[in-house]
Amino acid sequence: MKNILVLNGPNLNMLDKRDKEIYGDSSLAKIEQNCQKLAGEIGVNIVFKQSNSEGEIVELIQNALEKFDGIVINAAAYTHTSVAIRDALEIFNKPKVEIHISNIFNREEFRKNSLISDVVNGVISGFGVFGYEIALRGIVNKL
């Protein structure tokens, strides 16, 4: 069975407290629950992680090289700022999918630039929390 790391960046632990018009009303715990259910249906194991720390996210990606067959990542605000996360993802030479709950291309100008898009296999943006399910199905297809 394939192992997928679902990695979430800063402030996603506060998802249910953020702007409902942009992020909806789900919590990260509910997203994890839905992803675990889907993982069982499509025959993969997932490990769901969240960190507000750039360095911790880099270490999780580095450690994933030996443990995981793919990564689904919502780098959140670090999408637009972190060369370190981009470089770690580039080293992870297995399937990777970038996910965003909101459509980052329909938001503030600074959010339209992703530093990680060019080192992942695909980008899911703007489908709300359902994007996680799309990303999991997409990465399984790549495996």
Biotite code that builds the C-alpha atoms (Angstrom):
import biotite.structure as struc

atoms = struc.array([
    struc.Atom([0.000, 0.000, 0.000], chain_id="A", res_id=1, res_name="MET", atom_name="CA", element="C"),
    struc.Atom([1.291, 3.462, -0.920], chain_id="A", res_id=2, res_name="LYS", atom_name="CA", element="C"),
    struc.Atom([1.932, 6.072, 1.761], chain_id="A", res_id=3, res_name="ASN", atom_name="CA", element="C"),
    struc.Atom([1.028, 9.725, 1.211], chain_id="A", res_id=4, res_name="ILE", atom_name="CA", element="C"),
    struc.Atom([2.015, 12.682, 3.387], chain_id="A", res_id=5, res_name="LEU", atom_name="CA", element="C"),
    struc.Atom([-0.653, 15.405, 3.518], chain_id="A", res_id=6, res_name="VAL", atom_name="CA", element="C"),
    struc.Atom([1.217, 18.459, 4.730], chain_id="A", res_id=7, res_name="LEU", atom_name="CA", element="C"),
    struc.Atom([-0.417, 21.708, 5.837], chain_id="A", res_id=8, res_name="ASN", atom_name="CA", element="C"),
    struc.Atom([1.260, 25.027, 6.492], chain_id="A", res_id=9, res_name="GLY", atom_name="CA", element="C"),
    struc.Atom([0.706, 28.014, 8.752], chain_id="A", res_id=10, res_name="PRO", atom_name="CA", element="C"),
    struc.Atom([-2.691, 29.047, 10.083], chain_id="A", res_id=11, res_name="ASN", atom_name="CA", element="C"),
    struc.Atom([-4.496, 26.045, 8.626], chain_id="A", res_id=12, res_name="LEU", atom_name="CA", element="C"),
    struc.Atom([-4.946, 24.827, 12.207], chain_id="A", res_id=13, res_name="ASN", atom_name="CA", element="C"),
    struc.Atom([-7.178, 27.925, 12.580], chain_id="A", res_id=14, res_name="MET", atom_name="CA", element="C"),
    struc.Atom([-9.139, 27.251, 9.395], chain_id="A", res_id=15, res_name="LEU", atom_name="CA", element="C"),
    struc.Atom([-12.575, 27.236, 11.007], chain_id="A", res_id=16, res_name="ASP", atom_name="CA", element="C"),
    struc.Atom([-11.849, 30.659, 12.524], chain_id="A", res_id=17, res_name="LYS", atom_name="CA", element="C"),
    struc.Atom([-10.795, 32.333, 9.255], chain_id="A", res_id=18, res_name="ARG", atom_name="CA", element="C"),
    struc.Atom([-12.837, 34.264, 6.684], chain_id="A", res_id=19, res_name="ASP", atom_name="CA", element="C"),
    struc.Atom([-15.726, 31.925, 5.821], chain_id="A", res_id=20, res_name="LYS", atom_name="CA", element="C"),
    struc.Atom([-16.242, 33.504, 2.398], chain_id="A", res_id=21, res_name="GLU", atom_name="CA", element="C"),
    struc.Atom([-12.700, 32.543, 1.385], chain_id="A", res_id=22, res_name="ILE", atom_name="CA", element="C"),
    struc.Atom([-12.068, 29.357, 3.377], chain_id="A", res_id=23, res_name="TYR", atom_name="CA", element="C"),
    struc.Atom([-15.524, 27.967, 4.128], chain_id="A", res_id=24, res_name="GLY", atom_name="CA", element="C"),
    struc.Atom([-16.495, 26.674, 7.541], chain_id="A", res_id=25, res_name="ASP", atom_name="CA", element="C"),
    struc.Atom([-14.633, 23.376, 7.743], chain_id="A", res_id=26, res_name="SER", atom_name="CA", element="C"),
    struc.Atom([-11.877, 22.645, 10.237], chain_id="A", res_id=27, res_name="SER", atom_name="CA", element="C"),
    struc.Atom([-8.558, 20.982, 9.523], chain_id="A", res_id=28, res_name="LEU", atom_name="CA", element="C"),
    struc.Atom([-9.707, 18.048, 11.695], chain_id="A", res_id=29, res_name="ALA", atom_name="CA", element="C"),
    struc.Atom([-12.763, 17.584, 9.461], chain_id="A", res_id=30, res_name="LYS", atom_name="CA", element="C"),
    struc.Atom([-10.590, 17.747, 6.329], chain_id="A", res_id=31, res_name="ILE", atom_name="CA", element="C"),
    struc.Atom([-8.322, 15.100, 7.828], chain_id="A", res_id=32, res_name="GLU", atom_name="CA", element="C"),
    struc.Atom([-11.328, 12.914, 8.640], chain_id="A", res_id=33, res_name="GLN", atom_name="CA", element="C"),
    struc.Atom([-12.592, 13.191, 5.047], chain_id="A", res_id=34, res_name="ASN", atom_name="CA", element="C"),
    struc.Atom([-9.126, 12.464, 3.648], chain_id="A", res_id=35, res_name="CYS", atom_name="CA", element="C"),
    struc.Atom([-8.705, 9.398, 5.882], chain_id="A", res_id=36, res_name="GLN", atom_name="CA", element="C"),
    struc.Atom([-12.060, 8.078, 4.695], chain_id="A", res_id=37, res_name="LYS", atom_name="CA", element="C"),
    struc.Atom([-11.141, 8.611, 1.050], chain_id="A", res_id=38, res_name="LEU", atom_name="CA", element="C"),
    struc.Atom([-7.703, 7.059, 1.590], chain_id="A", res_id=39, res_name="ALA", atom_name="CA", element="C"),
    struc.Atom([-9.376, 3.886, 2.813], chain_id="A", res_id=40, res_name="GLY", atom_name="CA", element="C"),
    struc.Atom([-11.626, 3.830, -0.243], chain_id="A", res_id=41, res_name="GLU", atom_name="CA", element="C"),
    struc.Atom([-8.792, 4.296, -2.739], chain_id="A", res_id=42, res_name="ILE", atom_name="CA", element="C"),
    struc.Atom([-6.317, 2.031, -0.968], chain_id="A", res_id=43, res_name="GLY", atom_name="CA", element="C"),
    struc.Atom([-3.611, 4.341, 0.361], chain_id="A", res_id=44, res_name="VAL", atom_name="CA", element="C"),
    struc.Atom([-2.312, 5.253, 3.791], chain_id="A", res_id=45, res_name="ASN", atom_name="CA", element="C"),
    struc.Atom([-2.081, 8.924, 4.642], chain_id="A", res_id=46, res_name="ILE", atom_name="CA", element="C"),
    struc.Atom([-0.328, 10.802, 7.401], chain_id="A", res_id=47, res_name="VAL", atom_name="CA", element="C"),
    struc.Atom([-1.809, 14.246, 7.991], chain_id="A", res_id=48, res_name="PHE", atom_name="CA", element="C"),
    struc.Atom([0.498, 16.946, 9.429], chain_id="A", res_id=49, res_name="LYS", atom_name="CA", element="C"),
    struc.Atom([0.265, 20.678, 10.077], chain_id="A", res_id=50, res_name="GLN", atom_name="CA", element="C"),
    struc.Atom([2.933, 23.129, 11.154], chain_id="A", res_id=51, res_name="SER", atom_name="CA", element="C"),
    struc.Atom([3.232, 26.883, 11.510], chain_id="A", res_id=52, res_name="ASN", atom_name="CA", element="C"),
    struc.Atom([7.031, 26.555, 11.329], chain_id="A", res_id=53, res_name="SER", atom_name="CA", element="C"),
    struc.Atom([8.857, 26.767, 8.016], chain_id="A", res_id=54, res_name="GLU", atom_name="CA", element="C"),
    struc.Atom([11.806, 24.755, 9.323], chain_id="A", res_id=55, res_name="GLY", atom_name="CA", element="C"),
    struc.Atom([9.564, 21.967, 10.600], chain_id="A", res_id=56, res_name="GLU", atom_name="CA", element="C"),
    struc.Atom([7.825, 21.748, 7.219], chain_id="A", res_id=57, res_name="ILE", atom_name="CA", element="C"),
    struc.Atom([11.213, 21.487, 5.491], chain_id="A", res_id=58, res_name="VAL", atom_name="CA", element="C"),
    struc.Atom([12.226, 18.678, 7.873], chain_id="A", res_id=59, res_name="GLU", atom_name="CA", element="C"),
    struc.Atom([8.939, 16.826, 7.303], chain_id="A", res_id=60, res_name="LEU", atom_name="CA", element="C"),
    struc.Atom([9.539, 16.956, 3.541], chain_id="A", res_id=61, res_name="ILE", atom_name="CA", element="C"),
    struc.Atom([13.158, 15.827, 3.931], chain_id="A", res_id=62, res_name="GLN", atom_name="CA", element="C"),
    struc.Atom([12.146, 12.928, 6.190], chain_id="A", res_id=63, res_name="ASN", atom_name="CA", element="C"),
    struc.Atom([9.345, 11.977, 3.780], chain_id="A", res_id=64, res_name="ALA", atom_name="CA", element="C"),
    struc.Atom([11.852, 10.878, 1.155], chain_id="A", res_id=65, res_name="LEU", atom_name="CA", element="C"),
    struc.Atom([12.400, 7.549, 2.893], chain_id="A", res_id=66, res_name="GLU", atom_name="CA", element="C"),
    struc.Atom([8.867, 7.045, 4.260], chain_id="A", res_id=67, res_name="LYS", atom_name="CA", element="C"),
    struc.Atom([6.365, 8.301, 1.678], chain_id="A", res_id=68, res_name="PHE", atom_name="CA", element="C"),
    struc.Atom([5.492, 7.667, -1.951], chain_id="A", res_id=69, res_name="ASP", atom_name="CA", element="C"),
    struc.Atom([4.002, 11.128, -2.496], chain_id="A", res_id=70, res_name="GLY", atom_name="CA", element="C"),
    struc.Atom([3.151, 14.454, -0.889], chain_id="A", res_id=71, res_name="ILE", atom_name="CA", element="C"),
    struc.Atom([0.024, 16.584, -0.993], chain_id="A", res_id=72, res_name="VAL", atom_name="CA", element="C"),
    struc.Atom([0.989, 20.024, 0.300], chain_id="A", res_id=73, res_name="ILE", atom_name="CA", element="C"),
    struc.Atom([-0.963, 23.112, 1.225], chain_id="A", res_id=74, res_name="ASN", atom_name="CA", element="C"),
    struc.Atom([1.970, 25.344, 2.080], chain_id="A", res_id=75, res_name="ALA", atom_name="CA", element="C"),
    struc.Atom([-0.475, 28.198, 2.822], chain_id="A", res_id=76, res_name="ALA", atom_name="CA", element="C"),
    struc.Atom([1.349, 31.536, 3.174], chain_id="A", res_id=77, res_name="ALA", atom_name="CA", element="C"),
    struc.Atom([4.724, 29.828, 2.677], chain_id="A", res_id=78, res_name="TYR", atom_name="CA", element="C"),
    struc.Atom([3.630, 29.099, -0.899], chain_id="A", res_id=79, res_name="THR", atom_name="CA", element="C"),
    struc.Atom([4.502, 32.690, -1.743], chain_id="A", res_id=80, res_name="HIS", atom_name="CA", element="C"),
    struc.Atom([7.625, 33.156, 0.369], chain_id="A", res_id=81, res_name="THR", atom_name="CA", element="C"),
    struc.Atom([9.587, 29.982, 1.072], chain_id="A", res_id=82, res_name="SER", atom_name="CA", element="C"),
    struc.Atom([12.504, 29.070, -1.125], chain_id="A", res_id=83, res_name="VAL", atom_name="CA", element="C"),
    struc.Atom([13.472, 26.529, 1.566], chain_id="A", res_id=84, res_name="ALA", atom_name="CA", element="C"),
    struc.Atom([10.193, 24.589, 1.195], chain_id="A", res_id=85, res_name="ILE", atom_name="CA", element="C"),
    struc.Atom([10.495, 24.814, -2.600], chain_id="A", res_id=86, res_name="ARG", atom_name="CA", element="C"),
    struc.Atom([14.022, 23.381, -2.479], chain_id="A", res_id=87, res_name="ASP", atom_name="CA", element="C"),
    struc.Atom([12.979, 20.550, -0.143], chain_id="A", res_id=88, res_name="ALA", atom_name="CA", element="C"),
    struc.Atom([10.099, 19.672, -2.492], chain_id="A", res_id=89, res_name="LEU", atom_name="CA", element="C"),
    struc.Atom([12.474, 19.697, -5.452], chain_id="A", res_id=90, res_name="GLU", atom_name="CA", element="C"),
    struc.Atom([14.683, 17.139, -3.676], chain_id="A", res_id=91, res_name="ILE", atom_name="CA", element="C"),
    struc.Atom([11.635, 14.928, -3.007], chain_id="A", res_id=92, res_name="PHE", atom_name="CA", element="C"),
    struc.Atom([11.712, 13.235, -6.420], chain_id="A", res_id=93, res_name="ASN", atom_name="CA", element="C"),
    struc.Atom([8.342, 11.510, -6.121], chain_id="A", res_id=94, res_name="LYS", atom_name="CA", element="C"),
    struc.Atom([4.813, 12.714, -6.983], chain_id="A", res_id=95, res_name="PRO", atom_name="CA", element="C"),
    struc.Atom([3.726, 15.964, -5.336], chain_id="A", res_id=96, res_name="LYS", atom_name="CA", element="C"),
    struc.Atom([0.495, 17.955, -5.554], chain_id="A", res_id=97, res_name="VAL", atom_name="CA", element="C"),
    struc.Atom([0.077, 21.557, -4.400], chain_id="A", res_id=98, res_name="GLU", atom_name="CA", element="C"),
    struc.Atom([-3.341, 22.381, -2.951], chain_id="A", res_id=99, res_name="ILE", atom_name="CA", element="C"),
    struc.Atom([-5.049, 25.650, -2.071], chain_id="A", res_id=100, res_name="HIS", atom_name="CA", element="C"),
    struc.Atom([-8.546, 25.986, -0.637], chain_id="A", res_id=101, res_name="ILE", atom_name="CA", element="C"),
    struc.Atom([-9.059, 29.383, -2.254], chain_id="A", res_id=102, res_name="SER", atom_name="CA", element="C"),
    struc.Atom([-8.254, 30.373, -5.814], chain_id="A", res_id=103, res_name="ASN", atom_name="CA", element="C"),
    struc.Atom([-4.891, 32.053, -5.206], chain_id="A", res_id=104, res_name="ILE", atom_name="CA", element="C"),
    struc.Atom([-5.029, 33.577, -8.690], chain_id="A", res_id=105, res_name="PHE", atom_name="CA", element="C"),
    struc.Atom([-8.219, 35.455, -7.804], chain_id="A", res_id=106, res_name="ASN", atom_name="CA", element="C"),
    struc.Atom([-6.877, 37.086, -4.637], chain_id="A", res_id=107, res_name="ARG", atom_name="CA", element="C"),
    struc.Atom([-4.320, 39.682, -3.608], chain_id="A", res_id=108, res_name="GLU", atom_name="CA", element="C"),
    struc.Atom([-1.473, 40.234, -6.049], chain_id="A", res_id=109, res_name="GLU", atom_name="CA", element="C"),
    struc.Atom([1.174, 38.731, -3.741], chain_id="A", res_id=110, res_name="PHE", atom_name="CA", element="C"),
    struc.Atom([-0.790, 35.457, -3.494], chain_id="A", res_id=111, res_name="ARG", atom_name="CA", element="C"),
    struc.Atom([-0.763, 34.911, -7.264], chain_id="A", res_id=112, res_name="LYS", atom_name="CA", element="C"),
    struc.Atom([2.884, 33.860, -7.203], chain_id="A", res_id=113, res_name="ASN", atom_name="CA", element="C"),
    struc.Atom([3.657, 30.317, -6.044], chain_id="A", res_id=114, res_name="SER", atom_name="CA", element="C"),
    struc.Atom([7.289, 29.447, -5.452], chain_id="A", res_id=115, res_name="LEU", atom_name="CA", element="C"),
    struc.Atom([6.464, 25.726, -5.382], chain_id="A", res_id=116, res_name="ILE", atom_name="CA", element="C"),
    struc.Atom([4.284, 25.217, -8.471], chain_id="A", res_id=117, res_name="SER", atom_name="CA", element="C"),
    struc.Atom([7.227, 24.530, -10.756], chain_id="A", res_id=118, res_name="ASP", atom_name="CA", element="C"),
    struc.Atom([8.475, 21.609, -8.621], chain_id="A", res_id=119, res_name="VAL", atom_name="CA", element="C"),
    struc.Atom([5.169, 19.745, -8.190], chain_id="A", res_id=120, res_name="VAL", atom_name="CA", element="C"),
    struc.Atom([3.217, 17.531, -10.582], chain_id="A", res_id=121, res_name="ASN", atom_name="CA", element="C"),
    struc.Atom([-0.041, 19.439, -10.283], chain_id="A", res_id=122, res_name="GLY", atom_name="CA", element="C"),
    struc.Atom([-1.847, 22.318, -8.610], chain_id="A", res_id=123, res_name="VAL", atom_name="CA", element="C"),
    struc.Atom([-5.400, 22.268, -7.220], chain_id="A", res_id=124, res_name="ILE", atom_name="CA", element="C"),
    struc.Atom([-6.716, 25.738, -6.405], chain_id="A", res_id=125, res_name="SER", atom_name="CA", element="C"),
    struc.Atom([-10.123, 27.178, -5.680], chain_id="A", res_id=126, res_name="GLY", atom_name="CA", element="C"),
    struc.Atom([-12.289, 24.124, -5.014], chain_id="A", res_id=127, res_name="PHE", atom_name="CA", element="C"),
    struc.Atom([-12.523, 24.683, -1.283], chain_id="A", res_id=128, res_name="GLY", atom_name="CA", element="C"),
    struc.Atom([-11.774, 21.787, 1.029], chain_id="A", res_id=129, res_name="VAL", atom_name="CA", element="C"),
    struc.Atom([-12.910, 19.376, -1.713], chain_id="A", res_id=130, res_name="PHE", atom_name="CA", element="C"),
    struc.Atom([-9.561, 20.176, -3.330], chain_id="A", res_id=131, res_name="GLY", atom_name="CA", element="C"),
    struc.Atom([-7.881, 17.817, -0.861], chain_id="A", res_id=132, res_name="TYR", atom_name="CA", element="C"),
    struc.Atom([-9.908, 14.912, -2.242], chain_id="A", res_id=133, res_name="GLU", atom_name="CA", element="C"),
    struc.Atom([-9.074, 15.944, -5.811], chain_id="A", res_id=134, res_name="ILE", atom_name="CA", element="C"),
    struc.Atom([-5.394, 16.127, -4.840], chain_id="A", res_id=135, res_name="ALA", atom_name="CA", element="C"),
    struc.Atom([-5.435, 12.668, -3.230], chain_id="A", res_id=136, res_name="LEU", atom_name="CA", element="C"),
    struc.Atom([-7.080, 11.122, -6.283], chain_id="A", res_id=137, res_name="ARG", atom_name="CA", element="C"),
    struc.Atom([-4.606, 12.944, -8.521], chain_id="A", res_id=138, res_name="GLY", atom_name="CA", element="C"),
    struc.Atom([-1.548, 11.782, -6.645], chain_id="A", res_id=139, res_name="ILE", atom_name="CA", element="C"),
    struc.Atom([-2.804, 8.192, -6.587], chain_id="A", res_id=140, res_name="VAL", atom_name="CA", element="C"),
    struc.Atom([-3.160, 8.433, -10.354], chain_id="A", res_id=141, res_name="ASN", atom_name="CA", element="C"),
    struc.Atom([0.492, 9.562, -10.573], chain_id="A", res_id=142, res_name="LYS", atom_name="CA", element="C"),
    struc.Atom([1.612, 6.615, -8.418], chain_id="A", res_id=143, res_name="LEU", atom_name="CA", element="C"),
])
